[in-house]
Amino acid sequence: MQTKPVLTLDDAKIIAAAAEAEAKMNGWAVVIAIVDDGGHLIWLQRLDGVAPISSHIAPAKAVTAAMGRRESKIYEDIINNGRYSFLSAPYIYGMLEGGVPILVDGQCVGAVGVSGVKSSEDAQIAKAGIAALVS
């Protein structure tokens, strides 16, 4: 039987704190969502001033990254390049940049999804959070 690392609540707190710091440093109001490798929500944090819809978008981006084991931007690019059938893919609803998988020892243990600013900035925040855990 194989073993793999598992994302814990304490890990999520580390990621969330670093992601929040990145967002606040840049003056960005966002929602930060962290899910496990099955796409189940572990952490949701809504900073002051962010649009309410971001509370739905951030977890969707995280689920998409966790279930696909790749950044959600990849799906956005596939669709933008004309493969519209991806819009019907099951269980991945956040096909926008800003969902980033958390990889530990080559294994996906979860993902971070961020929503509230430009998609590239959402991804920057997610990556800053992950770097605090796996760097």
N, CA, C and O atoms as a MOPAC input file, in Angstrom:
PM7 MOZYME 1SCF
protein

 N      0.83100 1    -1.16900 1     0.00000 1
 C      0.00000 1     0.00000 1     0.00000 1
 C      0.88500 1     1.24500 1     0.00000 1
 O      1.89900 1     1.28900 1     0.69600 1
 N      0.50600 1     2.23700 1    -0.76800 1
 C      1.25800 1     3.47600 1    -0.83500 1
 C      0.81100 1     4.44000 1     0.25400 1
 O     -0.31300 1     4.36300 1     0.75100 1
 N      1.69700 1     5.33300 1     0.60900 1
 C      1.35000 1     6.38300 1     1.55700 1
 C      1.61200 1     7.72700 1     0.91000 1
 O      2.40100 1     7.84100 1    -0.02800 1
 N      0.93400 1     8.75100 1     1.43100 1
 C      1.16400 1    10.09600 1     0.91900 1
 C      0.88500 1    11.11000 1     2.01300 1
 O      0.18300 1    10.81100 1     2.97900 1
 N      1.43200 1    12.30500 1     1.86400 1
 C      1.16300 1    13.33800 1     2.85400 1
 C     -0.30300 1    13.77700 1     2.79300 1
 O     -0.95400 1    13.66300 1     1.75400 1
 N     -0.80600 1    14.27600 1     3.91200 1
 C     -2.18800 1    14.73000 1     4.00700 1
 C     -2.19700 1    16.16400 1     4.52900 1
 O     -1.49600 1    16.49200 1     5.48600 1
 N     -2.98500 1    16.99900 1     3.89900 1
 C     -3.12900 1    18.38700 1     4.31200 1
 C     -3.94200 1    18.45300 1     5.60500 1
 O     -5.02900 1    17.88000 1     5.68700 1
 N     -3.42200 1    19.14600 1     6.60400 1
 C     -4.11300 1    19.27300 1     7.89100 1
 C     -4.67600 1    20.68100 1     8.05100 1
 O     -4.36100 1    21.57800 1     7.26900 1
 N     -5.49900 1    20.86300 1     9.05700 1
 C     -6.02400 1    22.19100 1     9.35900 1
 C     -4.88600 1    23.14400 1     9.71400 1
 O     -4.91200 1    24.30800 1     9.31500 1
 N     -3.89200 1    22.66900 1    10.45500 1
 C     -2.75000 1    23.52200 1    10.77500 1
 C     -2.01000 1    23.95300 1     9.51000 1
 O     -1.55700 1    25.09300 1     9.41100 1
 N     -1.88800 1    23.03900 1     8.54200 1
 C     -1.27400 1    23.39100 1     7.25200 1
 C     -2.09900 1    24.47700 1     6.55900 1
 O     -1.54900 1    25.44600 1     6.03500 1
 N     -3.39900 1    24.30800 1     6.56100 1
 C     -4.28600 1    25.28100 1     5.92000 1
 C     -4.14500 1    26.65700 1     6.57200 1
 O     -4.18800 1    27.67800 1     5.88500 1
 N     -3.97800 1    26.68400 1     7.88000 1
 C     -3.80300 1    27.95500 1     8.58100 1
 C     -2.51500 1    28.65400 1     8.15300 1
 O     -2.48800 1    29.87600 1     8.00800 1
 N     -1.46000 1    27.88800 1     7.95500 1
 C     -0.18500 1    28.44700 1     7.48700 1
 C     -0.36100 1    29.04300 1     6.09000 1
 O      0.06300 1    30.16800 1     5.82700 1
 N     -0.98500 1    28.28300 1     5.21000 1
 C     -1.22400 1    28.74900 1     3.84600 1
 C     -2.08900 1    30.00000 1     3.84900 1
 O     -1.78800 1    30.97600 1     3.16200 1
 N     -3.16500 1    29.96400 1     4.62500 1
 C     -4.09900 1    31.08600 1     4.66700 1
 C     -3.43400 1    32.35700 1     5.18800 1
 O     -3.66700 1    33.44200 1     4.65500 1
 N     -2.61600 1    32.23000 1     6.21400 1
 C     -1.94100 1    33.40300 1     6.77900 1
 C     -1.00900 1    34.04700 1     5.75700 1
 O     -0.97200 1    35.27000 1     5.62300 1
 N     -0.25700 1    33.21600 1     5.03900 1
 C      0.66400 1    33.75800 1     4.03100 1
 C     -0.09600 1    34.34900 1     2.84700 1
 O      0.30400 1    35.37800 1     2.30400 1
 N     -1.17900 1    33.70700 1     2.45000 1
 C     -1.99300 1    34.24100 1     1.35400 1
 C     -2.62200 1    35.56800 1     1.76500 1
 O     -2.63400 1    36.52000 1     0.98500 1
 N     -3.14000 1    35.63200 1     2.98200 1
 C     -3.72300 1    36.88000 1     3.47700 1
 C     -2.67300 1    37.98900 1     3.50900 1
 O     -2.95300 1    39.12200 1     3.11800 1
 N     -1.47400 1    37.66700 1     3.97200 1
 C     -0.39800 1    38.66000 1     4.02700 1
 C     -0.07600 1    39.20000 1     2.63600 1
 O      0.13100 1    40.40000 1     2.46100 1
 N     -0.03600 1    38.30100 1     1.64500 1
 C      0.23400 1    38.71900 1     0.25600 1
 C     -0.87500 1    39.64100 1    -0.24200 1
 O     -0.60200 1    40.66800 1    -0.86200 1
 N     -2.11000 1    39.27500 1     0.02700 1
 C     -3.24300 1    40.09200 1    -0.41300 1
 C     -3.21200 1    41.46400 1     0.25700 1
 O     -3.36500 1    42.48500 1    -0.41300 1
 N     -3.01800 1    41.49100 1     1.55200 1
 C     -3.02200 1    42.76000 1     2.29000 1
 C     -1.84300 1    43.64600 1     1.89900 1
 O     -1.97500 1    44.86800 1     1.83200 1
 N     -0.68600 1    43.02700 1     1.64200 1
 C      0.48500 1    43.78700 1     1.23000 1
 C      0.20600 1    44.57000 1    -0.06200 1
 O      0.73800 1    45.65900 1    -0.28000 1
 N     -0.64500 1    43.97900 1    -0.90700 1
 C     -0.96900 1    44.60500 1    -2.18500 1
 C     -2.28600 1    45.38700 1    -2.15100 1
 O     -2.68900 1    45.97000 1    -3.15700 1
 N     -2.94600 1    45.39800 1    -1.00900 1
 C     -4.21000 1    46.11000 1    -0.89200 1
 C     -5.35600 1    45.45000 1    -1.63100 1
 O     -6.25800 1    46.12800 1    -2.12100 1
 N     -5.32200 1    44.10700 1    -1.71400 1
 C     -6.32600 1    43.35700 1    -2.46200 1
 C     -7.32500 1    42.69600 1    -1.52400 1
 O     -6.94500 1    42.00700 1    -0.57800 1
 N     -8.61100 1    42.91400 1    -1.79800 1
 C     -9.67700 1    42.25100 1    -1.05200 1
 C    -10.05200 1    40.97100 1    -1.80100 1
 O    -10.47900 1    41.03000 1    -2.95400 1
 N     -9.89600 1    39.83000 1    -1.15700 1
 C    -10.12800 1    38.54000 1    -1.81600 1
 C    -10.76800 1    37.54100 1    -0.86300 1
 O    -10.85500 1    37.76300 1     0.34500 1
 N    -11.21000 1    36.43800 1    -1.44700 1
 C    -11.60500 1    35.25500 1    -0.69900 1
 C    -10.53400 1    34.19800 1    -0.94900 1
 O    -10.08500 1    33.99900 1    -2.07800 1
 N    -10.13400 1    33.52500 1     0.13000 1
 C     -9.13300 1    32.46500 1     0.06200 1
 C     -9.81200 1    31.16700 1     0.46600 1
 O    -10.36700 1    31.06400 1     1.56000 1
 N     -9.76700 1    30.17700 1    -0.41900 1
 C    -10.36000 1    28.86700 1    -0.12800 1
 C     -9.27100 1    27.80400 1    -0.22400 1
 O     -8.44200 1    27.82700 1    -1.13400 1
 N     -9.28500 1    26.88400 1     0.71600 1
 C     -8.31700 1    25.78400 1     0.72300 1
 C     -9.10500 1    24.48100 1     0.83600 1
 O     -9.96000 1    24.32500 1     1.70700 1
 N     -8.79600 1    23.55300 1    -0.06400 1
 C     -9.48000 1    22.26100 1    -0.08700 1
 C     -8.46500 1    21.13800 1     0.02200 1
 O     -7.27500 1    21.33200 1    -0.22500 1
 N     -8.95200 1    19.95100 1     0.39800 1
 C     -8.08500 1    18.77300 1     0.42100 1
 C     -8.00100 1    18.17800 1    -0.98200 1
 O     -8.52700 1    18.75200 1    -1.93600 1
 N     -7.34300 1    17.03500 1    -1.10500 1
 C     -7.11800 1    16.44400 1    -2.42900 1
 C     -8.39400 1    15.95600 1    -3.10100 1
 O     -8.39300 1    15.70700 1    -4.30700 1
 N     -9.46800 1    15.81400 1    -2.36000 1
 C    -10.75600 1    15.42400 1    -2.93000 1
 C    -11.65200 1    16.61300 1    -3.22200 1
 O    -12.79200 1    16.45100 1    -3.65800 1
 N    -11.13300 1    17.80300 1    -2.98100 1
 C    -11.91000 1    19.01000 1    -3.25000 1
 C    -12.82800 1    19.42400 1    -2.11400 1
 O    -13.71200 1    20.25700 1    -2.31100 1
 N    -12.63500 1    18.85500 1    -0.92300 1
 C    -13.48200 1    19.17100 1     0.22400 1
 C    -12.91800 1    20.38600 1     0.95900 1
 O    -11.72600 1    20.44300 1     1.26000 1
 N    -13.77300 1    21.33900 1     1.23900 1
 C    -13.36300 1    22.60400 1     1.84100 1
 C    -12.80600 1    22.40200 1     3.25000 1
 O    -13.43900 1    21.77900 1     4.10300 1
 N    -11.60500 1    22.94600 1     3.47300 1
 C    -10.97200 1    22.94900 1     4.78500 1
 C    -11.01500 1    24.36000 1     5.37300 1
 O    -11.20400 1    24.53600 1     6.57600 1
 N    -10.83700 1    25.36000 1     4.50900 1
 C    -10.70200 1    26.73700 1     4.98800 1
 C    -11.35300 1    27.68700 1     3.99200 1
 O    -11.18600 1    27.54200 1     2.78100 1
 N    -12.09200 1    28.65700 1     4.50900 1
 C    -12.64500 1    29.73200 1     3.68400 1
 C    -12.49200 1    31.02400 1     4.45700 1
 O    -12.93200 1    31.13500 1     5.60100 1
 N    -11.86600 1    31.99800 1     3.82300 1
 C    -11.59900 1    33.27500 1     4.47400 1
 C    -11.97000 1    34.39600 1     3.51000 1
 O    -11.46000 1    34.46600 1     2.39200 1
 N    -12.85900 1    35.26400 1     3.95500 1
 C    -13.32700 1    36.38400 1     3.13200 1
 C    -12.82600 1    37.68500 1     3.75000 1
 O    -13.25200 1    38.07600 1     4.83600 1
 N    -11.91200 1    38.34800 1     3.03900 1
 C    -11.39000 1    39.61300 1     3.52900 1
 C    -12.43300 1    40.71800 1     3.34000 1
 O    -13.29300 1    40.63000 1     2.46400 1
 N    -12.34500 1    41.73500 1     4.15500 1
 C    -13.28600 1    42.83800 1     4.08800 1
 C    -13.23700 1    43.52100 1     2.71500 1
 O    -12.16700 1    43.74200 1     2.14700 1
 N    -14.42500 1    43.84500 1     2.20500 1
 C    -14.52100 1    44.61900 1     0.98100 1
 C    -14.60500 1    43.82200 1    -0.30600 1
 O    -14.74900 1    44.40900 1    -1.37900 1
 N    -14.52000 1    42.50500 1    -0.23200 1
 C    -14.56900 1    41.69000 1    -1.44700 1
 C    -16.02600 1    41.45200 1    -1.85600 1
 O    -16.91500 1    41.38500 1    -1.00800 1
 N    -16.25100 1    41.32800 1    -3.14200 1
 C    -17.60200 1    41.06400 1    -3.64700 1
 C    -18.09000 1    39.69900 1    -3.15400 1
 O    -17.32100 1    38.73900 1    -3.13000 1
 N    -19.36200 1    39.60900 1    -2.76200 1
 C    -19.89500 1    38.34300 1    -2.24700 1
 C    -19.72600 1    37.15000 1    -3.20400 1
 O    -19.54100 1    36.02200 1    -2.74700 1
 N    -19.78600 1    37.38200 1    -4.50700 1
 C    -19.67800 1    36.27600 1    -5.47700 1
 C    -18.33900 1    35.55000 1    -5.34200 1
 O    -18.23700 1    34.36700 1    -5.66700 1
 N    -17.32500 1    36.24900 1    -4.86900 1
 C    -16.00500 1    35.63100 1    -4.71500 1
 C    -16.02300 1    34.49100 1    -3.71400 1
 O    -15.15800 1    33.61600 1    -3.76200 1
 N    -17.00200 1    34.48400 1    -2.79800 1
 C    -17.13400 1    33.38800 1    -1.83900 1
 C    -17.57200 1    32.09400 1    -2.51000 1
 O    -17.43400 1    31.01600 1    -1.93300 1
 N    -18.09300 1    32.19400 1    -3.71000 1
 C    -18.45000 1    31.00900 1    -4.49600 1
 C    -17.35400 1    30.67200 1    -5.51200 1
 O    -17.08900 1    29.50200 1    -5.78500 1
 N    -16.73300 1    31.69200 1    -6.05600 1
 C    -15.72800 1    31.48100 1    -7.09900 1
 C    -14.44400 1    30.86900 1    -6.53900 1
 O    -13.90100 1    29.94300 1    -7.14100 1
 N    -13.94800 1    31.36100 1    -5.40600 1
 C    -12.68400 1    30.86600 1    -4.85100 1
 C    -12.72600 1    29.36400 1    -4.54800 1
 O    -11.80400 1    28.64800 1    -4.93700 1
 N    -13.76800 1    28.86100 1    -3.86300 1
 C    -13.80500 1    27.40800 1    -3.64500 1
 C    -13.91100 1    26.61500 1    -4.94300 1
 O    -13.34100 1    25.52900 1    -5.05200 1
 N    -14.63400 1    27.14600 1    -5.92700 1
 C    -14.75100 1    26.43900 1    -7.20900 1
 C    -13.38700 1    26.33300 1    -7.89000 1
 O    -13.05700 1    25.29600 1    -8.46500 1
 N    -12.60000 1    27.40200 1    -7.82700 1
 C    -11.25400 1    27.35800 1    -8.39400 1
 C    -10.39700 1    26.32500 1    -7.65700 1
 O     -9.65400 1    25.57000 1    -8.28300 1
 N    -10.50400 1    26.29400 1    -6.32600 1
 C     -9.72100 1    25.33800 1    -5.53900 1
 C    -10.10300 1    23.90200 1    -5.86700 1
 O     -9.23100 1    23.05100 1    -6.04100 1
 N    -11.39200 1    23.63100 1    -5.95200 1
 C    -11.85700 1    22.27700 1    -6.28800 1
 C    -11.34500 1    21.87000 1    -7.66000 1
 O    -10.88300 1    20.74400 1    -7.84600 1
 N    -11.42400 1    22.78000 1    -8.61900 1
 C    -10.95500 1    22.49000 1    -9.97400 1
 C     -9.46700 1    22.13300 1    -9.96500 1
 O     -9.05600 1    21.17700 1   -10.62300 1
 N     -8.65900 1    22.89700 1    -9.22400 1
 C     -7.22100 1    22.62800 1    -9.16800 1
 C     -6.92000 1    21.31200 1    -8.45800 1
 O     -6.03000 1    20.57000 1    -8.87400 1
 N     -7.65600 1    21.02300 1    -7.39200 1
 C     -7.41500 1    19.77500 1    -6.65400 1
 C     -7.83100 1    18.55300 1    -7.46500 1
 O     -7.08400 1    17.58000 1    -7.56500 1
 N     -9.01500 1    18.61100 1    -8.03500 1
 C     -9.52900 1    17.45700 1    -8.78400 1
 C     -8.73100 1    17.21900 1   -10.06900 1
 O     -8.53000 1    16.07600 1   -10.47800 1
 N     -8.28300 1    18.29600 1   -10.69500 1
 C     -7.51600 1    18.16500 1   -11.93300 1
 C     -6.02400 1    18.00300 1   -11.72000 1
 O     -5.28500 1    17.66500 1   -12.64400 1
 N     -5.58000 1    18.25100 1   -10.46700 1
 C     -4.15600 1    18.14100 1   -10.13200 1
 C     -3.29700 1    19.10000 1   -10.95800 1
 O     -2.12600 1    18.83300 1   -11.22800 1
 N     -3.91000 1    20.23300 1   -11.35500 1
 C     -3.18900 1    21.25000 1   -12.13700 1
 C     -3.85700 1    22.58900 1   -11.90000 1
 O     -4.97300 1    22.66000 1   -11.38600 1
 N     -3.16500 1    23.64600 1   -12.27900 1
 C     -3.73700 1    24.97900 1   -12.09900 1
 C     -5.02100 1    25.13100 1   -12.91000 1
 O     -5.12900 1    24.62500 1   -14.02700 1
 N     -5.97500 1    25.82400 1   -12.33700 1
 C     -7.26000 1    26.03100 1   -13.01400 1
 C     -7.10200 1    26.82900 1   -14.29800 1
 O     -7.94400 1    26.73500 1   -15.19100 1
 N     -6.03600 1    27.61100 1   -14.40200 1
 C     -5.78600 1    28.39200 1   -15.61700 1
 C     -5.65800 1    27.49900 1   -16.85000 1
 O     -5.99000 1    27.91900 1   -17.95800 1
 N     -5.18700 1    26.29200 1   -16.66300 1
 C     -5.04000 1    25.37200 1   -17.79900 1
 C     -6.39000 1    25.14200 1   -18.46800 1
 O     -6.47900 1    25.10400 1   -19.69500 1
 N     -7.43900 1    24.98900 1   -17.66500 1
 C     -8.77200 1    24.77600 1   -18.22700 1
 C     -9.28100 1    26.04000 1   -18.91900 1
 O     -9.91200 1    25.97400 1   -19.97400 1
 N     -8.99700 1    27.17800 1   -18.31400 1
 C     -9.38200 1    28.44900 1   -18.94100 1
 C     -8.72600 1    28.57400 1   -20.31200 1
 O     -9.37300 1    28.96400 1   -21.28300 1
 N     -7.43800 1    28.24200 1   -20.38600 1
 C     -6.71800 1    28.32500 1   -21.66000 1
 C     -7.27700 1    27.34300 1   -22.68600 1
 O     -7.40600 1    27.68600 1   -23.86100 1
 N     -7.60600 1    26.13300 1   -22.25800 1
 C     -8.17800 1    25.13900 1   -23.17000 1
 C     -9.47400 1    25.66000 1   -23.77500 1
 O     -9.69300 1    25.55600 1   -24.98200 1
 N    -10.32400 1    26.21900 1   -22.93200 1
 C    -11.61000 1    26.74700 1   -23.40600 1
 C    -11.39800 1    27.94600 1   -24.31000 1
 O    -12.02600 1    28.05000 1   -25.36400 1
 N    -10.50800 1    28.86400 1   -23.90200 1
 C    -10.24500 1    30.05100 1   -24.71400 1
 C     -9.62300 1    29.70300 1   -26.06500 1
 O     -9.72000 1    30.47900 1   -27.01600 1
 N     -8.99000 1    28.54900 1   -26.14700 1
 C     -8.40900 1    28.10700 1   -27.41600 1
 C     -9.39400 1    27.30900 1   -28.26800 1
 O     -9.01200 1    26.71400 1   -29.27600 1
 N    -10.66400 1    27.30000 1   -27.85600 1
 C    -11.70300 1    26.74200 1   -28.71300 1
 C    -12.27300 1    25.40000 1   -28.32100 1
 O    -13.19100 1    24.92000 1   -28.98600 1
 N    -11.77800 1    24.77600 1   -27.28400 1
 C    -12.31700 1    23.47100 1   -26.88000 1
 C    -13.45400 1    23.69200 1   -25.87300 1
 O    -13.30900 1    23.44900 1   -24.67500 1
 N    -14.57200 1    24.15400 1   -26.39800 1
 C    -15.70700 1    24.55000 1   -25.57100 1
 C    -16.37700 1    23.38100 1   -24.86000 1
 O    -17.12000 1    23.58500 1   -23.90000 1
 N    -16.12100 1    22.16700 1   -25.31800 1
 C    -16.72000 1    21.00100 1   -24.66500 1
 C    -16.26500 1    20.88000 1   -23.21400 1
 O    -16.93200 1    20.22100 1   -22.41700 1
 N    -15.14100 1    21.50400 1   -22.85600 1
 C    -14.67600 1    21.46000 1   -21.47100 1
 C    -15.63100 1    22.16200 1   -20.52200 1
 O    -15.57600 1    21.94100 1   -19.31200 1
 N    -16.49500 1    22.99400 1   -21.04800 1
 C    -17.48900 1    23.66800 1   -20.21100 1
 C    -18.46400 1    22.67300 1   -19.57800 1
 O    -19.13000 1    22.99000 1   -18.59200 1
 N    -18.54400 1    21.48100 1   -20.14500 1
 C    -19.45500 1    20.46500 1   -19.60700 1
 C    -18.74300 1    19.43600 1   -18.72300 1
 O    -19.35600 1    18.45100 1   -18.31000 1
 N    -17.45900 1    19.65400 1   -18.43000 1
 C    -16.71100 1    18.70500 1   -17.58900 1
 C    -17.33300 1    18.64900 1   -16.18800 1
 O    -17.62300 1    19.69400 1   -15.60600 1
 N    -17.53800 1    17.45700 1   -15.64600 1
 C    -18.17100 1    17.34900 1   -14.32400 1
 C    -17.23300 1    17.77000 1   -13.18900 1
 O    -16.02200 1    17.56000 1   -13.25500 1
 N    -17.80900 1    18.35700 1   -12.16600 1
 C    -17.14500 1    18.68400 1   -10.90700 1
 C    -16.08100 1    19.76200 1   -10.98100 1
 O    -15.45000 1    20.06500 1    -9.96800 1
 N    -15.86600 1    20.34100 1   -12.13400 1
 C    -14.90800 1    21.44800 1   -12.20600 1
 C    -15.63600 1    22.67100 1   -12.76200 1
 O    -15.88500 1    22.79500 1   -13.96100 1
 N    -15.95900 1    23.56000 1   -11.83600 1
 C    -16.75900 1    24.72800 1   -12.18200 1
 C    -15.95300 1    26.01700 1   -12.14000 1
 O    -16.41700 1    27.05500 1   -12.61000 1
 N    -14.77100 1    25.95900 1   -11.59200 1
 C    -13.94500 1    27.15300 1   -11.46500 1
 C    -12.83200 1    27.15900 1   -12.47900 1
 O    -11.65500 1    27.12700 1   -12.12200 1
 N    -13.19700 1    27.19900 1   -13.73800 1
 C    -12.19800 1    27.11100 1   -14.81000 1
 C    -11.67400 1    28.49000 1   -15.18200 1
 O    -11.70100 1    28.90400 1   -16.34100 1
 N    -11.19700 1    29.18600 1   -14.15300 1
 C    -10.59500 1    30.50400 1   -14.28400 1
 C     -9.26700 1    30.47900 1   -13.53500 1
 O     -9.10800 1    29.72100 1   -12.57800 1
 N     -8.32900 1    31.28800 1   -13.95700 1
 C     -7.04600 1    31.34300 1   -13.26700 1
 C     -7.25600 1    31.75200 1   -11.80900 1
 O     -8.09800 1    32.59900 1   -11.51000 1
 N     -6.49000 1    31.15000 1   -10.91400 1
 C     -6.57600 1    31.47600 1    -9.49700 1
 C     -6.70600 1    30.26000 1    -8.60900 1
 O     -6.74400 1    30.39400 1    -7.38600 1
 N     -6.77700 1    29.06400 1    -9.19800 1
 C     -6.77300 1    27.81300 1    -8.45200 1
 C     -5.43200 1    27.13200 1    -8.65900 1
 O     -5.01500 1    26.90900 1    -9.79500 1
 N     -4.75200 1    26.80000 1    -7.56200 1
 C     -3.39800 1    26.23700 1    -7.64800 1
 C     -3.30800 1    24.99400 1    -6.76400 1
 O     -3.63700 1    25.05300 1    -5.57900 1
 N     -2.86400 1    23.86700 1    -7.33100 1
 C     -2.73200 1    22.65900 1    -6.50200 1
 C     -1.57400 1    22.78700 1    -5.50600 1
 O     -0.59300 1    23.48800 1    -5.75600 1
 N     -1.71200 1    22.10100 1    -4.38900 1
 C     -0.65500 1    22.03400 1    -3.38200 1
 C      0.04400 1    20.69300 1    -3.57500 1
 O     -0.54100 1    19.63800 1    -3.33100 1
 N      1.29300 1    20.74300 1    -4.01300 1
 C      2.05600 1    19.52900 1    -4.29000 1
 C      3.12400 1    19.33400 1    -3.22800 1
 O      3.91800 1    20.23400 1    -2.95800 1
 N      3.13600 1    18.14700 1    -2.62600 1
 C      4.11900 1    17.78800 1    -1.61500 1
 C      4.70100 1    16.44400 1    -2.02300 1
 O      3.97700 1    15.45700 1    -2.15300 1
 N      5.99900 1    16.41300 1    -2.22000 1
 C      6.68300 1    15.18200 1    -2.64400 1
 C      6.04100 1    14.58900 1    -3.89900 1
 O      5.91600 1    13.37100 1    -4.02300 1
 N      5.63700 1    15.45300 1    -4.82300 1
 C      5.04300 1    15.00300 1    -6.08000 1
 C      3.59100 1    14.59000 1    -5.98000 1
 O      2.99600 1    14.18500 1    -6.97900 1
 N      3.01000 1    14.68200 1    -4.80400 1
 C      1.61200 1    14.29800 1    -4.59600 1
 C      0.75000 1    15.54500 1    -4.38900 1
 O      1.15300 1    16.47800 1    -3.69500 1
 N     -0.42200 1    15.55200 1    -4.98900 1
 C     -1.37100 1    16.63200 1    -4.76400 1
 C     -2.09300 1    16.35200 1    -3.44800 1
 O     -2.74700 1    15.32000 1    -3.30100 1
 N     -1.97200 1    17.27300 1    -2.49500 1
 C     -2.62500 1    17.10300 1    -1.20100 1
 C     -3.81400 1    18.04600 1    -1.02700 1
 O     -4.50800 1    18.00400 1    -0.01100 1
 N     -4.03700 1    18.89100 1    -2.02400 1
 C     -5.13100 1    19.84600 1    -1.96600 1
 C     -4.88300 1    20.98000 1    -2.93400 1
 O     -4.08500 1    20.86400 1    -3.86400 1
 N     -5.58400 1    22.08400 1    -2.69900 1
 C     -5.42700 1    23.23700 1    -3.58300 1
 C     -5.90200 1    24.49700 1    -2.88000 1
 O     -6.65000 1    24.44900 1    -1.90300 1
 N     -5.44700 1    25.62000 1    -3.40600 1
 C     -5.87300 1    26.93300 1    -2.94300 1
 C     -6.56700 1    27.62200 1    -4.10300 1
 O     -6.07500 1    27.61600 1    -5.23200 1
 N     -7.70800 1    28.21400 1    -3.81400 1
 C     -8.41600 1    29.02900 1    -4.80100 1
 C     -8.59800 1    30.42100 1    -4.24100 1
 O     -8.96000 1    30.58900 1    -3.07600 1
 N     -8.35000 1    31.41400 1    -5.06400 1
 C     -8.48900 1    32.81000 1    -4.63700 1
 C     -9.32100 1    33.54200 1    -5.66900 1
 O     -9.19400 1    33.30500 1    -6.87000 1
 N    -10.17800 1    34.43800 1    -5.18900 1
 C    -11.00800 1    35.24900 1    -6.07200 1
 C    -11.20700 1    36.62700 1    -5.46800 1
 O    -11.35500 1    36.77800 1    -4.25500 1
 N    -11.20900 1    37.62900 1    -6.33700 1
 C    -11.48400 1    38.98400 1    -5.87800 1
 C    -10.76300 1    40.06100 1    -6.64300 1
 O    -11.22300 1    41.20200 1    -6.68800 1
 N     -9.63900 1    39.72300 1    -7.24800 1
 C     -8.88500 1    40.68500 1    -8.04400 1
 C     -8.63500 1    40.07600 1    -9.43000 1
 O     -9.29900 1    39.10600 1    -9.79700 1
 N     -7.70600 1    40.61800 1   -10.19400 1
 C     -7.39000 1    40.02500 1   -11.49400 1
 C     -6.97200 1    38.57200 1   -11.29100 1
 O     -6.36200 1    38.22500 1   -10.28000 1
 N     -7.30000 1    37.74600 1   -12.24700 1
 C     -7.00500 1    36.31700 1   -12.10600 1
 C     -5.53100 1    36.03600 1   -11.85900 1
 O     -5.19100 1    35.15900 1   -11.06600 1
 N     -4.65200 1    36.77400 1   -12.53200 1
 C     -3.22000 1    36.55100 1   -12.31700 1
 C     -2.81900 1    36.93600 1   -10.89700 1
 O     -1.91600 1    36.32800 1   -10.32100 1
 N     -3.48500 1    37.94400 1   -10.32800 1
 C     -3.22200 1    38.34100 1    -8.95100 1
 C     -3.79200 1    37.31100 1    -7.97200 1
 O     -3.19000 1    37.03300 1    -6.93500 1
 N     -4.96400 1    36.74600 1    -8.31100 1
 C     -5.51200 1    35.65500 1    -7.51000 1
 C     -4.50100 1    34.51100 1    -7.42300 1
 O     -4.24500 1    33.98100 1    -6.34200 1
 N     -3.93300 1    34.13800 1    -8.55800 1
 C     -2.95200 1    33.05200 1    -8.59500 1
 C     -1.69500 1    33.41600 1    -7.79700 1
 O     -1.11800 1    32.56300 1    -7.12300 1
 N     -1.27900 1    34.66600 1    -7.87500 1
 C     -0.11200 1    35.13000 1    -7.11600 1
 C     -0.33900 1    34.94100 1    -5.61700 1
 O      0.55900 1    34.50000 1    -4.90000 1
 N     -1.52800 1    35.27100 1    -5.15200 1
 C     -1.86500 1    35.11300 1    -3.73700 1
 C     -1.85800 1    33.63300 1    -3.35200 1
 O     -1.30100 1    33.26200 1    -2.32000 1
 N     -2.47600 1    32.79200 1    -4.17900 1
 C     -2.52000 1    31.35200 1    -3.90300 1
 C     -1.11200 1    30.77500 1    -3.82600 1
 O     -0.80700 1    29.99600 1    -2.92300 1
 N     -0.26700 1    31.15000 1    -4.75700 1
 C      1.10300 1    30.62700 1    -4.78800 1
 C      1.91300 1    31.10400 1    -3.59100 1
 O      2.74500 1    30.36200 1    -3.07000 1
 N      1.67600 1    32.34300 1    -3.14700 1
 C      2.36900 1    32.84900 1    -1.96000 1
 C      1.97300 1    32.04300 1    -0.73400 1
 O      2.81300 1    31.74200 1     0.11500 1
 N      0.70400 1    31.69400 1    -0.64100 1
 C      0.24700 1    30.88700 1     0.47600 1
 C      0.87700 1    29.50500 1     0.47100 1
 O      1.34100 1    29.01800 1     1.50100 1
 N      0.88900 1    28.88300 1    -0.69100 1
 C      1.44900 1    27.53200 1    -0.80700 1
 C      2.95100 1    27.54400 1    -0.50300 1
 O      3.46400 1    26.62300 1     0.13300 1
 N      3.64900 1    28.58300 1    -0.95600 1
 C      5.09700 1    28.67300 1    -0.72400 1
 C      5.43900 1    28.68700 1     0.76200 1
 O      6.51000 1    28.22700 1     1.15800 1
 N      4.53900 1    29.20900 1     1.57800 1
 C      4.79400 1    29.24400 1     3.02400 1
 C      4.79900 1    27.83700 1     3.61900 1
 O      5.41800 1    27.60200 1     4.65700 1
 N      4.11600 1    26.91300 1     2.97100 1
 C      4.03600 1    25.54500 1     3.48400 1
 C      5.09800 1    24.64300 1     2.86800 1
 O      5.71600 1    23.85000 1     3.57900 1
 N      5.31700 1    24.74600 1     1.58700 1
 C      6.16100 1    23.76100 1     0.89800 1
 C      7.53400 1    24.27200 1     0.48800 1
 O      8.26200 1    23.57500 1    -0.21800 1
 N      7.89800 1    25.46500 1     0.91400 1
 C      9.22500 1    25.95100 1     0.53300 1
 C     10.26200 1    25.63500 1     1.57000 1
 O     11.43200 1    25.97800 1     1.39800 1

